[in-house]
Amino acid sequence: MKYNCEKILQNIAASIYELKYNYAKKEIEDINFLQFAGYTKFDPLSYSPYLIKKNLIDYEKIIKKLDNLLFKAYDEIEFKFLDLDEKIKFFKAKVTLIDKDDKNLYCIGINEEISKEKENEIIVRRLKESQHIGILIFKNNILYMNDFLKKKLDVKEFENLKMSDLIKNISKEEIENIIQKRVQGKDFFNYRENIEIVYNNKKYIFNAYTNTIIYNGEYVGISLLVDTTNITKRRKLSSIINSISEKFLNDFNNREFLNEVVKIIKPNYKVFLKYKNYEFGEKIEIEPKKKYSVEIQNNILYIPLFYAGYLIIQSEFENEFDEKLYDEYEKLKNVIEQCIYKIKQNIALKVLSQAIEKSYQWVLITDSKANILYANDVVEQISGLKKEKFIGKKPFEIFSANGNKEFYKNIWNKIQKKEIVEDIFIEKNKNGEFYYLKLKIIPIEVDDEVYYVALGLDITNQKKLQESLFIDELTGLYNRKGFILNAKKRIKKENKYVLMLIDIKNFKAINQVNGNIYGDLKLKQLSEFLRAFFYEEDLIGRIGGDEFAVLIEINDLADISNIIKKFVKKIKLIENLDINIGIAFYPRDAESVDELIEKASIALDFAKKAGENNFEVYNQDIKTQIEELMNAKQLIKEALEKDEFIYFFQPYYSIKEDKIVGAEALIRIIKKNKIITPNFFIDYAEKSGVIVNIEEKMFKKINNFYRELQIPLSFNVSAVSFKNKEQLKKIFERVDVPITIELTEREVANNIEYTKEVFEFFKYKNFKIAIDDFGTGYSTFTYIKELNLDIVKIDMQFIKNIEHSSKDYALVKTIIILAKEFDLKVVAEGVENKKQLQILRDLGCDYIQGYLISKPLPFQEMKLFIKEFSGLH
């Protein structure tokens, strides 16, 4: 067939071609129209199946159409293919079946290129289907509206709509005039921005491209509308935001500023703004779902302002506020809030500026090169200098009166490193008088520039008062605080020092016997002696009621020996004055002033034990004893933490009634089932004051002990607690059972008036009072007649030899007679046998306590003992 047609085809126009289609394989095997793609019909490639598939873009579509020729002789096929330059061309092929066999169809086709028509058709279709461009075709009425515009405006039927029904910012007359020209066939292009189309109470903004076309055989107008609604809204909001920001530049207060905000928004909308007690505009009713979030409700926009107010904007159009513009609404909110905040800041700065000028604080500001930029009135008042004298100059040129260049250099180096510096500056005013400034210098960086702000207080009066606080009023020497403070300043690590603690022996007794005036005289005499004996550079202080301290710098430890011997010899010349001295060396014995005083104090305790006018140097033996104290310290610490303190109870027996009538509570520590007696820890507990913690912890258990044992109990109260009336009240305020308080003679006799006050509290609580170890303390019995006592306890040292010593017998007899005269009960301690018991019975003793009755027993054993005791008769 191909060869029969060849002669004919050579004379047919180039647009006619032949085609062989293998319908069994669904493949075009032979086609010679590729000259349209830039090939010649004699090019062997023109018949390549590869090029057929490559160039025919719609190959599958063509195959389906060719299949139709099995059933009909003719069909039209539109298709695309690539030319030699790889450009897409559109063709309409009219294909006629001329022959077929069991596998192939043989056809002739005539191609018509329709590229231009198809391209125009696609452009129009794309415009019609666009989701961003609206199309209106119109005469007097709207003839066509594309889907995008119908959906946008929510238009169901448009045939009865006129252009003037939609467009609101062009007059009806102008719209009708333009339409008239269009329908007359006048061809003119028109472009307009911001065309307002309003429909169903919603407003949209478009840019319009309008021209004249022929539609359905008539001249009409066509408008391509680009939706700029949100862009326009954004511009409007940006304009409002910018206007509000510009208003902030004016010197407004918050009320004035918020009023301006409403004025700016009002031309476009109905506005209501509430902030704290301020209200602006017309009220708009709305119930926001979230009070602190921007919210849109139909045609109303709700914007919260901080937690103190809100802005409500209402539009006449339902679609005015769009969720897509939330970022702009947040900007509006933020701008208003920032302006309010900055206005507050500005007002605060004005207030601060006035406050700084009228404050009592020194305020001085310099630039990064230390040139003074600002100083308040206080700087003038304190320094006595006028501002014009020092503005522009450097502080250390004006105020460095102490001449310490290193001090100022160090300050300058620190603040250049952006460190905050606090220190006391000593300066001179205009009259040459020194004043003290407590300054805080703060580096502040603003816009890459560093400024130094010095804030200070005039502490001259406080400094003078502080200095007086460090001086002992009676002697004129440093007091304890003053001595320690100056010692810390003086001591240098590379030097050696000796600390002497000097204690007047029995000074309380001197005061009691001779009166306070005499005691003060002795203190003055000693202080004058110390001033005269030691050098001016030696540090001297009265650090306690009867305790003095001297710190001396020495070259060698041996140097101090002669000084001390000479000192002790000369001090004896002061009449009725005995002393003891404790000595410690720095850095041999201590690494700090506090430790040095502690070590010297320990040495002083040992000197006191050796008798009057003795001195003791802190040494290895003392160190050993200190280690024992430290062990005691650890023992007590653990016992308090682990609740290891317990009471043992030693009963006391009524000679007359032959029964147990009470028990003394004795403190112990139980550790790992081992009982530790007080001689291992009580000294440290009393000297350190931790005895107060022990008593406070244990006395809370008194009520329970009494309820379990059902006999009167007696408890020893330490001297430390006894000296603190408030502490005693705190310890015993919740004790509501009959107990006996045991005190030593030394404790009660030191200050009779104070003791009376404490005893009043004890009697108020219905406590009995016993004097423990009677006869071993003060030799005077004056206190017995002054104080409201109940019991005296004769110390065991007088009882143990009562059978063999006539003196002990006489002393015990005297104590019992004396006690009876004052209506006091007597307890004899340490009774170990019945002979001693008989003697005491004969002397009229009331009670005994000792191993004859029982050793101290733990609580449970004590309960059993009371239950089983049947008497001694």
ZAMARGU-4260 file (C-alpha; in steps of 0.2 Angstrom, whole numbers, plus 5000, padded with zeros to 4 digits):
<rodrens>
0) 5000/5000/5000 | 5014/5012/5004 | 5022/5010/4988 | 5006/5011/4978 | 5003/5029/4986
5) 5020/5035/4985 | 5019/5043/4968 | 5003/5052/4973 | 5009/5058/4990 | 5024/5066/4982
10) 5013/5079/4974 | 5002/5082/4989 | 5005/5097/5000 | 5017/5094/5014 | 5003/5094/5027
15) 4998/5077/5021 | 5006/5062/5028 | 5004/5043/5029 | 5003/5033/5045 | 5005/5015/5050
20) 4998/5009/5067 | 5001/4992/5074 | 4985/4990/5084 | 4990/4973/5091 | 5006/4981/5099
25) 4997/4998/5102 | 5012/5007/5093 | 5014/5019/5079 | 5027/5011/5068 | 5028/5022/5053
30) 5024/5041/5051 | 5032/5054/5040 | 5026/5070/5046 | 5041/5074/5057 | 5046/5087/5045
35) 5034/5098/5055 | 5047/5095/5069 | 5061/5102/5058 | 5066/5086/5050 | 5065/5082/5031
40) 5055/5067/5025 | 5071/5060/5018 | 5079/5060/5035 | 5080/5042/5041 | 5077/5048/5058
45) 5059/5054/5052 | 5054/5036/5053 | 5062/5032/5070 | 5049/5025/5083 | 5060/5033/5096
50) 5057/5050/5089 | 5039/5046/5086 | 5037/5043/5105 | 5049/5057/5110 | 5041/5071/5100
55) 5022/5066/5101 | 5019/5073/5119 | 5001/5066/5118 | 5006/5049/5112 | 4994/5039/5123
60) 4980/5050/5119 | 4983/5048/5100 | 4984/5028/5102 | 4967/5029/5110 | 4960/5039/5095
65) 4968/5028/5082 | 4959/5013/5091 | 4943/5021/5086 | 4947/5019/5067 | 4944/5000/5070
70) 4926/5005/5070 | 4925/5020/5059 | 4935/5027/5044 | 4938/5044/5050 | 4942/5054/5066
75) 4950/5071/5072 | 4964/5071/5084 | 4971/5086/5093 | 4989/5084/5100 | 5005/5092/5105
80) 5023/5088/5100 | 5040/5095/5101 | 5049/5103/5086 | 5067/5102/5083 | 5070/5117/5095
85) 5060/5108/5108 | 5046/5120/5107 | 5028/5114/5110 | 5016/5115/5095 | 4997/5111/5094
90) 4990/5102/5079 | 4973/5096/5074 | 4975/5080/5063 | 4961/5074/5052 | 4965/5055/5050
95) 4957/5044/5037 | 4958/5025/5037 | 4963/5018/5020 | 4967/5000/5023 | 4970/4987/5037
100) 4976/4970/5039 | 4976/4958/5054 | 4989/4969/5064 | 4990/4986/5056 | 4980/5001/5051
105) 4985/5011/5036 | 4980/5029/5037 | 4982/5046/5029 | 4982/5062/5039 | 4981/5080/5036
110) 4988/5092/5050 | 4982/5109/5054 | 4993/5119/5066 | 4982/5127/5079 | 4996/5133/5091
115) 4990/5151/5092 | 4972/5147/5095 | 4976/5134/5108 | 4987/5145/5118 | 4974/5159/5118
120) 4961/5147/5123 | 4973/5141/5138 | 4976/5159/5143 | 4957/5162/5144 | 4953/5146/5153
125) 4967/5149/5166 | 4960/5167/5169 | 4943/5160/5171 | 4948/5146/5183 | 4960/5158/5192
130) 4959/5158/5211 | 4966/5176/5212 | 4959/5185/5197 | 4941/5190/5195 | 4933/5192/5178
135) 4918/5203/5174 | 4910/5204/5157 | 4897/5218/5157 | 4885/5229/5148 | 4871/5238/5158
140) 4870/5222/5168 | 4884/5209/5172 | 4884/5196/5158 | 4898/5185/5165 | 4907/5182/5182
145) 4920/5169/5184 | 4920/5156/5198 | 4933/5165/5209 | 4923/5181/5209 | 4906/5172/5213
150) 4914/5163/5227 | 4923/5178/5234 | 4907/5189/5234 | 4896/5174/5238 | 4885/5178/5223
155) 4872/5165/5218 | 4865/5174/5203 | 4873/5189/5194 | 4862/5192/5179 | 4851/5205/5187
160) 4866/5214/5195 | 4873/5231/5188 | 4891/5237/5190 | 4885/5251/5200 | 4877/5239/5212
165) 4894/5232/5217 | 4906/5247/5215 | 4904/5260/5229 | 4919/5272/5227 | 4915/5277/5209
170) 4899/5287/5205 | 4884/5279/5196 | 4885/5292/5183 | 4904/5289/5179 | 4901/5270/5178
175) 4886/5272/5166 | 4896/5284/5155 | 4910/5271/5154 | 4898/5257/5150 | 4890/5267/5136
180) 4907/5270/5127 | 4911/5251/5129 | 4894/5245/5121 | 4897/5258/5106 | 4913/5248/5102
185) 4925/5261/5108 | 4942/5252/5112 | 4951/5259/5126 | 4961/5252/5140 | 4958/5258/5158
190) 4968/5253/5174 | 4961/5258/5192 | 4967/5254/5209 | 4957/5251/5225 | 4941/5248/5217
195) 4929/5245/5232 | 4916/5231/5228 | 4903/5229/5242 | 4891/5215/5242 | 4881/5206/5256
200) 4888/5219/5269 | 4906/5213/5264 | 4919/5225/5256 | 4933/5219/5245 | 4947/5229/5236
205) 4952/5226/5218 | 4964/5233/5206 | 4954/5233/5189 | 4961/5231/5171 | 4947/5235/5159
210) 4945/5235/5140 | 4932/5232/5126 | 4929/5215/5118 | 4916/5207/5107 | 4905/5194/5117
215) 4891/5185/5110 | 4892/5196/5094 | 4891/5212/5104 | 4903/5225/5111 | 4905/5224/5129
220) 4916/5228/5143 | 4928/5216/5152 | 4937/5219/5169 | 4951/5208/5176 | 4950/5211/5195
225) 4966/5207/5206 | 4961/5205/5224 | 4971/5217/5235 | 4959/5217/5250 | 4971/5210/5263
230) 4986/5221/5255 | 4975/5236/5257 | 4970/5231/5275 | 4988/5229/5279 | 4993/5246/5272
235) 4979/5254/5282 | 4984/5245/5298 | 5002/5250/5295 | 4997/5268/5292 | 4988/5267/5309
240) 5002/5259/5318 | 5015/5272/5311 | 5003/5286/5315 | 5002/5280/5333 | 5021/5278/5334
245) 5023/5296/5328 | 5011/5302/5342 | 5022/5294/5355 | 5036/5306/5350 | 5026/5320/5357
250) 5027/5323/5376 | 5011/5315/5381 | 5005/5307/5397 | 4996/5290/5395 | 4978/5298/5395
255) 4983/5310/5381 | 4992/5297/5371 | 4977/5285/5372 | 4965/5299/5367 | 4976/5301/5351
260) 4975/5283/5348 | 4957/5283/5347 | 4957/5299/5336 | 4969/5290/5323 | 4958/5274/5322
265) 4941/5283/5322 | 4940/5290/5304 | 4939/5272/5298 | 4930/5263/5312 | 4920/5264/5328
270) 4932/5263/5342 | 4931/5261/5361 | 4947/5260/5372 | 4947/5257/5391 | 4963/5257/5401
275) 4963/5257/5420 | 4951/5271/5424 | 4952/5279/5407 | 4938/5277/5394 | 4938/5284/5376
280) 4926/5283/5362 | 4909/5275/5361 | 4905/5259/5370 | 4905/5243/5360 | 4897/5227/5368
285) 4907/5211/5366 | 4911/5196/5377 | 4928/5190/5373 | 4931/5171/5375 | 4949/5175/5380
290) 4952/5191/5389 | 4971/5191/5386 | 4971/5186/5367 | 4967/5196/5351 | 4950/5190/5345
295) 4938/5193/5330 | 4919/5192/5332 | 4910/5195/5316 | 4914/5214/5312 | 4922/5217/5329
300) 4941/5216/5334 | 4945/5214/5352 | 4963/5219/5357 | 4969/5217/5376 | 4981/5229/5382
305) 4992/5222/5396 | 4981/5216/5410 | 4973/5233/5413 | 4963/5237/5398 | 4957/5233/5380
310) 4954/5241/5363 | 4938/5237/5353 | 4937/5242/5335 | 4920/5239/5325 | 4918/5240/5306
315) 4902/5242/5296 | 4908/5227/5285 | 4907/5209/5291 | 4924/5204/5283 | 4934/5219/5288
320) 4944/5209/5301 | 4953/5193/5294 | 4962/5179/5304 | 4976/5181/5290 | 4980/5198/5298
325) 4982/5192/5316 | 5000/5197/5314 | 4996/5215/5310 | 4983/5216/5325 | 4997/5209/5336
330) 5008/5223/5330 | 4995/5236/5334 | 4993/5229/5351 | 5012/5228/5354 | 5014/5246/5347
335) 5001/5253/5359 | 5008/5243/5374 | 5026/5248/5370 | 5021/5266/5369 | 5011/5265/5385
340) 5026/5257/5393 | 5038/5269/5386 | 5027/5284/5392 | 5027/5276/5409 | 5046/5274/5408
345) 5048/5293/5403 | 5036/5298/5417 | 5046/5287/5429 | 5062/5295/5422 | 5056/5312/5425
350) 5051/5307/5443 | 5067/5298/5445 | 5077/5314/5439 | 5068/5325/5451 | 5070/5312/5465
355) 5088/5311/5461 | 5090/5330/5462 | 5081/5330/5479 | 5087/5314/5486 | 5100/5312/5500
360) 5111/5301/5489 | 5126/5306/5480 | 5124/5303/5461 | 5138/5306/5449 | 5139/5300/5430
365) 5155/5300/5419 | 5158/5295/5402 | 5170/5280/5397 | 5185/5292/5399 | 5179/5297/5417
370) 5174/5314/5412 | 5160/5320/5423 | 5144/5322/5414 | 5131/5324/5428 | 5131/5327/5446
375) 5116/5330/5457 | 5114/5344/5471 | 5119/5332/5484 | 5137/5331/5476 | 5137/5350/5478
380) 5131/5350/5496 | 5143/5336/5502 | 5159/5342/5493 | 5155/5361/5495 | 5160/5363/5477
385) 5149/5371/5463 | 5145/5359/5448 | 5153/5371/5436 | 5169/5368/5445 | 5170/5349/5441
390) 5158/5345/5426 | 5169/5339/5412 | 5184/5335/5424 | 5189/5318/5431 | 5183/5313/5448
395) 5201/5309/5454 | 5206/5326/5449 | 5193/5334/5461 | 5189/5321/5475 | 5205/5311/5478
400) 5209/5320/5495 | 5216/5305/5503 | 5231/5305/5490 | 5230/5286/5488 | 5234/5284/5470
405) 5234/5265/5470 | 5217/5265/5478 | 5210/5275/5463 | 5220/5266/5451 | 5213/5249/5457
410) 5195/5256/5456 | 5198/5262/5439 | 5205/5245/5433 | 5190/5236/5440 | 5176/5247/5432
415) 5185/5246/5415 | 5183/5227/5416 | 5164/5231/5419 | 5165/5226/5437 | 5153/5234/5450
420) 5164/5242/5464 | 5158/5245/5481 | 5170/5254/5493 | 5171/5268/5506 | 5179/5284/5500
425) 5187/5297/5512 | 5187/5314/5504 | 5189/5332/5510 | 5176/5346/5508 | 5179/5364/5503
430) 5182/5368/5521 | 5195/5355/5523 | 5184/5343/5533 | 5185/5325/5530 | 5169/5316/5525
435) 5165/5297/5521 | 5156/5291/5506 | 5150/5274/5504 | 5150/5273/5485 | 5144/5260/5472
440) 5151/5262/5455 | 5141/5254/5441 | 5147/5252/5423 | 5132/5254/5411 | 5133/5251/5392
445) 5121/5261/5381 | 5122/5261/5362 | 5140/5254/5363 | 5145/5268/5374 | 5150/5265/5392
450) 5145/5276/5407 | 5150/5275/5425 | 5137/5279/5438 | 5142/5282/5456 | 5129/5281/5469
455) 5134/5285/5486 | 5128/5289/5504 | 5137/5302/5516 | 5141/5290/5530 | 5152/5303/5540
460) 5140/5303/5555 | 5138/5284/5555 | 5157/5282/5553 | 5159/5293/5569 | 5146/5283/5578
465) 5153/5267/5572 | 5170/5272/5578 | 5162/5276/5595 | 5154/5258/5594 | 5171/5251/5594
470) 5177/5260/5609 | 5175/5255/5627 | 5166/5270/5635 | 5174/5267/5653 | 5192/5264/5648
475) 5194/5273/5631 | 5202/5257/5624 | 5195/5247/5610 | 5180/5236/5614 | 5179/5218/5608
480) 5173/5222/5591 | 5185/5236/5589 | 5200/5226/5595 | 5196/5211/5583 | 5193/5223/5568
485) 5209/5232/5570 | 5219/5216/5574 | 5213/5209/5557 | 5218/5225/5548 | 5236/5224/5557
490) 5240/5206/5556 | 5251/5202/5540 | 5255/5184/5536 | 5274/5187/5535 | 5275/5194/5552
495) 5274/5187/5570 | 5263/5192/5584 | 5259/5188/5602 | 5241/5190/5609 | 5240/5192/5628
500) 5223/5190/5636 | 5223/5197/5654 | 5209/5193/5666 | 5206/5201/5683 | 5203/5187/5696
505) 5187/5187/5705 | 5181/5203/5698 | 5163/5200/5701 | 5167/5197/5719 | 5176/5213/5720
510) 5161/5222/5713 | 5149/5214/5725 | 5160/5217/5740 | 5166/5235/5736 | 5153/5241/5724
515) 5153/5245/5705 | 5162/5262/5708 | 5177/5253/5715 | 5176/5240/5701 | 5176/5254/5688
520) 5191/5262/5697 | 5201/5246/5695 | 5197/5244/5677 | 5203/5261/5674 | 5219/5258/5684
525) 5222/5243/5673 | 5219/5251/5657 | 5230/5266/5661 | 5244/5254/5667 | 5242/5244/5650
530) 5244/5261/5640 | 5259/5266/5650 | 5268/5249/5650 | 5265/5244/5631 | 5271/5254/5616
535) 5259/5266/5606 | 5259/5254/5591 | 5254/5239/5602 | 5235/5236/5600 | 5226/5236/5617
540) 5207/5233/5621 | 5195/5228/5634 | 5186/5213/5626 | 5176/5208/5641 | 5169/5214/5658
545) 5185/5209/5666 | 5196/5204/5652 | 5209/5214/5642 | 5219/5210/5626 | 5236/5216/5620
550) 5242/5212/5602 | 5261/5214/5600 | 5271/5212/5584 | 5288/5203/5588 | 5303/5197/5579
555) 5306/5181/5589 | 5295/5171/5601 | 5309/5172/5614 | 5306/5191/5615 | 5290/5190/5624
560) 5297/5180/5639 | 5305/5196/5647 | 5290/5207/5643 | 5278/5195/5652 | 5289/5193/5667
565) 5292/5212/5669 | 5273/5215/5666 | 5268/5202/5680 | 5280/5210/5692 | 5274/5228/5689
570) 5256/5224/5689 | 5257/5218/5707 | 5260/5236/5712 | 5242/5239/5708 | 5233/5237/5725
575) 5220/5223/5727 | 5222/5218/5709 | 5226/5200/5704 | 5227/5194/5686 | 5229/5179/5675
580) 5237/5179/5658 | 5234/5168/5643 | 5246/5169/5628 | 5245/5163/5610 | 5257/5166/5595
585) 5253/5170/5577 | 5256/5161/5566 | 5262/5147/5576 | 5246/5143/5586 | 5233/5151/5574
590) 5229/5157/5557 | 5217/5170/5561 | 5212/5183/5574 | 5197/5173/5580 | 5207/5157/5581
595) 5221/5167/5590 | 5209/5174/5603 | 5202/5156/5605 | 5219/5149/5609 | 5224/5162/5621
600) 5207/5160/5630 | 5211/5142/5632 | 5228/5146/5639 | 5220/5159/5651 | 5208/5145/5657
605) 5223/5135/5662 | 5232/5150/5670 | 5217/5153/5681 | 5218/5135/5687 | 5236/5138/5692
610) 5231/5152/5704 | 5232/5171/5703 | 5246/5181/5694 | 5250/5166/5684 | 5252/5165/5665
615) 5250/5151/5653 | 5257/5149/5635 | 5246/5139/5623 | 5257/5123/5621 | 5256/5104/5616
620) 5248/5099/5633 | 5235/5111/5631 | 5233/5106/5613 | 5230/5088/5619 | 5217/5094/5631
625) 5209/5104/5617 | 5208/5088/5606 | 5198/5080/5620 | 5187/5095/5620 | 5185/5093/5601
630) 5181/5075/5604 | 5168/5081/5616 | 5161/5093/5603 | 5159/5080/5590 | 5151/5068/5603
635) 5138/5081/5608 | 5135/5086/5590 | 5131/5068/5585 | 5121/5065/5601 | 5110/5080/5597
640) 5108/5075/5579 | 5104/5056/5583 | 5094/5059/5598 | 5107/5050/5609 | 5105/5060/5625
645) 5096/5051/5639 | 5092/5053/5657 | 5097/5041/5671 | 5088/5043/5687 | 5095/5042/5705
650) 5082/5041/5718 | 5082/5050/5735 | 5075/5042/5750 | 5065/5049/5765 | 5073/5044/5781
655) 5057/5048/5791 | 5045/5039/5779 | 5056/5025/5773 | 5051/5027/5755 | 5057/5034/5738
660) 5051/5052/5737 | 5059/5058/5722 | 5074/5056/5709 | 5087/5067/5701 | 5088/5066/5682
665) 5106/5064/5677 | 5111/5067/5659 | 5120/5053/5649 | 5124/5049/5631 | 5121/5031/5624
670) 5132/5027/5609 | 5133/5010/5602 | 5125/5002/5618 | 5139/5011/5628 | 5134/5024/5642
675) 5145/5039/5642 | 5145/5050/5658 | 5145/5069/5659 | 5164/5070/5664 | 5168/5066/5645
680) 5157/5081/5638 | 5150/5092/5651 | 5165/5104/5653 | 5164/5108/5634 | 5145/5109/5634
685) 5145/5122/5647 | 5160/5132/5640 | 5154/5132/5622 | 5136/5136/5627 | 5129/5121/5618
690) 5123/5115/5635 | 5108/5126/5631 | 5103/5116/5616 | 5105/5100/5626 | 5094/5106/5640
695) 5081/5113/5628 | 5080/5096/5619 | 5079/5086/5635 | 5068/5097/5646 | 5054/5095/5633
700) 5053/5077/5640 | 5050/5081/5658 | 5031/5080/5658 | 5032/5062/5650 | 5045/5056/5663
705) 5034/5062/5678 | 5018/5054/5671 | 5027/5038/5669 | 5037/5038/5686 | 5024/5047/5697
710) 5037/5054/5709 | 5044/5072/5710 | 5060/5074/5699 | 5074/5086/5700 | 5084/5093/5686
715) 5101/5102/5686 | 5101/5119/5676 | 5117/5125/5669 | 5125/5142/5673 | 5123/5147/5655
720) 5104/5144/5654 | 5102/5152/5672 | 5110/5168/5666 | 5097/5170/5652 | 5080/5173/5659
725) 5071/5172/5642 | 5080/5156/5638 | 5074/5148/5655 | 5056/5154/5651 | 5057/5146/5634
730) 5064/5129/5641 | 5051/5128/5655 | 5036/5136/5648 | 5027/5120/5643 | 5033/5110/5659
735) 5017/5108/5670 | 5022/5095/5683 | 5030/5097/5700 | 5049/5097/5698 | 5064/5103/5708
740) 5077/5114/5700 | 5095/5111/5706 | 5107/5126/5705 | 5125/5128/5713 | 5129/5141/5725
745) 5140/5150/5713 | 5126/5152/5701 | 5113/5160/5713 | 5125/5170/5723 | 5133/5180/5709
750) 5119/5192/5706 | 5105/5191/5720 | 5093/5203/5712 | 5093/5194/5696 | 5092/5177/5705
755) 5076/5184/5714 | 5068/5188/5697 | 5071/5170/5691 | 5065/5162/5707 | 5049/5171/5705
760) 5046/5163/5688 | 5051/5146/5696 | 5038/5148/5710 | 5025/5154/5698 | 5027/5137/5689
765) 5026/5128/5706 | 5044/5122/5705 | 5055/5119/5720 | 5072/5126/5721 | 5087/5116/5728
770) 5105/5122/5731 | 5117/5108/5725 | 5134/5104/5732 | 5130/5115/5747 | 5145/5121/5757
775) 5158/5120/5742 | 5155/5137/5735 | 5154/5154/5742 | 5159/5156/5760 | 5145/5168/5764
780) 5127/5162/5768 | 5119/5179/5765 | 5110/5173/5750 | 5100/5160/5760 | 5091/5173/5769
785) 5088/5183/5753 | 5082/5169/5742 | 5066/5159/5742 | 5074/5141/5743 | 5066/5124/5747
790) 5081/5112/5748 | 5099/5111/5752 | 5110/5096/5746 | 5125/5092/5756 | 5140/5088/5744
795) 5146/5070/5745 | 5164/5075/5750 | 5157/5080/5768 | 5147/5063/5769 | 5160/5051/5764
800) 5171/5053/5780 | 5157/5058/5792 | 5160/5042/5802 | 5178/5046/5805 | 5181/5065/5803
805) 5174/5076/5817 | 5176/5091/5806 | 5165/5084/5792 | 5153/5078/5806 | 5152/5096/5813
810) 5151/5104/5796 | 5136/5093/5791 | 5128/5095/5808 | 5130/5114/5806 | 5122/5114/5788
815) 5107/5104/5794 | 5104/5115/5809 | 5106/5131/5798 | 5094/5123/5785 | 5081/5119/5799
820) 5082/5137/5805 | 5077/5143/5788 | 5064/5129/5786 | 5074/5121/5772 | 5074/5102/5768
825) 5091/5093/5768 | 5097/5080/5756 | 5113/5071/5759 | 5122/5065/5743 | 5134/5050/5742
830) 5127/5040/5756 | 5135/5022/5754 | 5132/5013/5770 | 5120/5011/5785 | 5132/5019/5797
835) 5131/5035/5787 | 5112/5034/5786 | 5111/5032/5805 | 5122/5047/5808 | 5111/5057/5796
840) 5095/5051/5804 | 5102/5056/5821 | 5106/5073/5815 | 5089/5076/5808 | 5093/5075/5789
845) 5077/5073/5779 | 5083/5064/5763 | 5098/5054/5757 | 5104/5049/5740 | 5118/5037/5735
850) 5123/5019/5731 | 5115/5013/5748 | 5098/5016/5740 | 5103/5014/5721 | 5115/5019/5708
855) 5108/5030/5694 | 5096/5019/5683 | 5090/5020/5666 | 5072/5025/5664 | 5064/5008/5663
860) 5074/5001/5677 | 5070/5016/5688 | 5051/5012/5685 | 5054/4994/5691 | 5064/5000/5706
865) 5051/5011/5712 | 5038/4998/5710 | 5048/4985/5720 | 5057/4996/5733 | 5051/4990/5750
870) 5061/5001/5762 | 5077/5000/5772 | 5069/4996/5790
</rodrens>
